[in-house]
Amino acid sequence: MSIQTNAEGAPDQLALRQAFSLFPTGVVAVCSVVDEVPVGIAVNSFTSVSLDPPLVGICVARSSATWPVLADSNRLGLSVLGSHQGQLCRSLASRNADRFLDAPWRATDAGAVVMEGAALWLECEVRSTFDGGDHVVVLLEVVKSDLFPDVTPLVFHQSKFRELQIAE
């Protein structure tokens, strides 16, 4: 199957979205305390960038009303969500719901928010941002990490949450 193009020769956005969905990704909560309340979003565009210095990257839709609030935070908490946290991901992606309702979280001394039950916590500072078309590419410096290797991460593939199966 090939990706159809529009009259200008650009790829059809729906077909391109379907094509991109074939690449499985993890889901990361990006959160901070702002004006004494937790604020957060879910992203599935997360990648390690560098070990020295320790850098990761995320991409956030320009249409996000939450990212401009988070962007000025002293520290951001990134939580790689666990396989049991699909509902939390939906809440963090919601435009109307209380995103933290019934979701156990903790704040660090610097104001980063991490989600209990995640596979990985990273406490980060925004290093730089770049134009990424309809997204903002954000480069983050990792200042602290906590790993929970017994937690299976949440996987997003073909617009659905999936579970990892270990091949033997």
C-alpha positions as CSV (number, residue, x, y, z in Angstrom):
1,M,0.0,0.0,0.0
2,S,1.4,3.4,-0.9
3,I,0.6,6.7,0.8
4,Q,-1.8,8.8,-1.3
5,T,-1.0,12.5,-2.1
6,N,-3.2,15.5,-2.3
7,A,-3.5,17.9,-5.3
8,E,-0.3,19.7,-4.2
9,G,1.6,16.4,-4.1
10,A,1.8,16.4,-0.3
11,P,1.1,13.1,1.5
12,D,-2.5,12.6,2.7
13,Q,-2.4,13.3,6.5
14,L,-4.7,10.5,7.4
15,A,-2.7,8.0,5.4
16,L,0.5,9.3,6.8
17,R,-0.9,9.0,10.4
18,Q,-1.8,5.4,9.7
19,A,1.7,4.8,8.3
20,F,3.4,6.3,11.4
21,S,1.1,4.2,13.7
22,L,2.9,1.1,12.5
23,F,5.9,2.0,14.6
24,P,5.2,1.0,18.2
25,T,6.1,3.6,20.8
26,G,6.1,4.0,24.6
27,V,3.9,6.5,26.3
28,V,5.4,9.2,28.5
29,A,3.6,11.5,31.0
30,V,5.3,14.9,31.0
31,C,4.3,16.7,34.2
32,S,5.1,19.5,36.7
33,V,3.6,21.5,39.5
34,V,2.3,24.8,38.3
35,D,0.8,27.3,40.7
36,E,0.7,24.5,43.3
37,V,-1.3,22.0,41.2
38,P,-0.1,19.2,38.9
39,V,-0.2,19.9,35.2
40,G,0.6,17.2,32.6
41,I,0.3,15.8,29.2
42,A,0.9,12.4,27.5
43,V,3.3,12.1,24.6
44,N,4.3,9.1,22.5
45,S,7.1,10.8,20.7
46,F,10.0,10.3,23.2
47,T,13.5,9.2,22.5
48,S,16.9,9.0,24.1
49,V,19.3,11.4,22.5
50,S,22.6,11.4,24.3
51,L,24.4,9.8,27.2
52,D,27.0,12.6,27.6
53,P,25.4,14.9,28.4
54,P,22.2,12.9,29.3
55,L,19.6,14.2,26.9
56,V,16.1,13.0,25.8
57,G,13.7,14.4,23.3
58,I,9.9,14.8,23.1
59,C,7.6,16.3,20.5
60,V,4.5,18.2,21.5
61,A,1.7,19.3,19.2
62,R,1.6,23.1,18.7
63,S,-2.1,22.9,19.3
64,S,-1.5,21.8,22.9
65,A,-2.8,24.4,25.4
66,T,-0.9,22.6,28.2
67,W,2.6,22.6,26.7
68,P,3.0,26.5,27.0
69,V,2.1,26.1,30.7
70,L,4.7,23.3,31.2
71,A,7.4,24.9,29.1
72,D,8.3,27.5,31.7
73,S,8.5,24.9,34.6
74,N,11.8,24.7,36.5
75,R,11.7,20.9,36.2
76,L,9.6,18.4,34.3
77,G,8.9,14.9,35.4
78,L,8.8,12.3,32.6
79,S,7.2,9.0,33.5
80,V,7.3,6.1,31.1
81,L,3.9,4.7,31.8
82,G,3.3,1.1,32.8
83,S,1.1,-1.3,30.8
84,H,-1.6,-0.9,33.4
85,Q,-1.8,2.9,33.0
86,G,-3.8,3.1,29.8
87,Q,-6.6,5.1,31.5
88,L,-4.1,7.5,33.0
89,C,-2.7,8.1,29.5
90,R,-6.3,8.8,28.2
91,S,-6.8,11.2,31.1
92,L,-3.5,13.0,30.5
93,A,-4.5,13.3,26.8
94,S,-8.0,14.6,27.6
95,R,-8.9,18.3,27.0
96,N,-11.8,18.3,29.5
97,A,-11.2,15.7,32.3
98,D,-9.4,16.1,35.6
99,R,-6.1,14.6,34.3
100,F,-4.9,13.6,37.8
101,L,-8.2,12.2,39.2
102,D,-7.4,8.9,41.1
103,A,-3.8,9.0,39.7
104,P,-1.1,8.6,42.3
105,W,1.7,11.0,41.7
106,R,4.5,12.7,43.6
107,A,6.3,16.0,43.2
108,T,10.1,16.4,43.6
109,D,11.6,19.3,45.5
110,A,12.1,21.1,42.2
111,G,8.5,20.7,41.2
112,A,8.7,17.8,38.7
113,V,5.7,15.5,38.9
114,V,6.2,11.7,38.4
115,M,3.5,9.1,38.3
116,E,3.4,6.1,40.7
117,G,3.4,2.8,38.9
118,A,5.6,3.9,35.9
119,A,8.5,2.0,34.5
120,L,10.9,4.9,34.6
121,W,11.0,8.4,36.1
122,L,13.2,11.1,34.7
123,E,13.5,14.6,36.2
124,C,14.5,17.0,33.4
125,E,15.2,20.6,32.5
126,V,14.3,22.1,29.1
127,R,17.6,22.6,27.3
128,S,16.2,23.9,23.9
129,T,13.2,23.8,21.6
130,F,13.1,23.5,17.8
131,D,10.5,24.0,15.1
132,G,9.0,20.6,14.1
133,G,6.2,21.6,11.8
134,D,3.0,21.1,13.6
135,H,5.0,20.0,16.7
136,V,7.6,21.6,18.9
137,V,10.7,19.4,19.3
138,V,11.9,19.7,22.9
139,L,15.4,18.7,24.0
140,L,15.6,17.9,27.8
141,E,18.6,17.3,30.0
142,V,18.1,14.5,32.5
143,V,19.1,15.5,36.0
144,K,17.8,12.5,37.9
145,S,16.4,9.1,37.0
146,D,14.7,6.2,38.9
147,L,14.2,2.9,37.1
148,F,11.5,0.3,37.9
149,P,12.6,-2.7,35.7
150,D,9.8,-5.0,36.9
151,V,7.1,-2.7,35.4
152,T,6.2,-3.5,31.9
153,P,5.8,-0.3,29.8
154,L,2.7,0.7,28.0
155,V,3.0,0.4,24.2
156,F,1.0,2.4,21.7
157,H,0.8,0.7,18.2
158,Q,-1.8,1.3,15.4
159,S,-3.7,3.7,17.6
160,K,-4.2,1.1,20.4
161,F,-2.5,0.2,23.6
162,R,-0.7,-3.1,23.4
163,E,1.2,-5.4,25.7
164,L,4.7,-6.6,25.2
165,Q,5.3,-10.3,25.0
166,I,8.7,-11.6,25.7
167,A,9.9,-14.1,22.9
168,E,11.7,-17.1,24.3
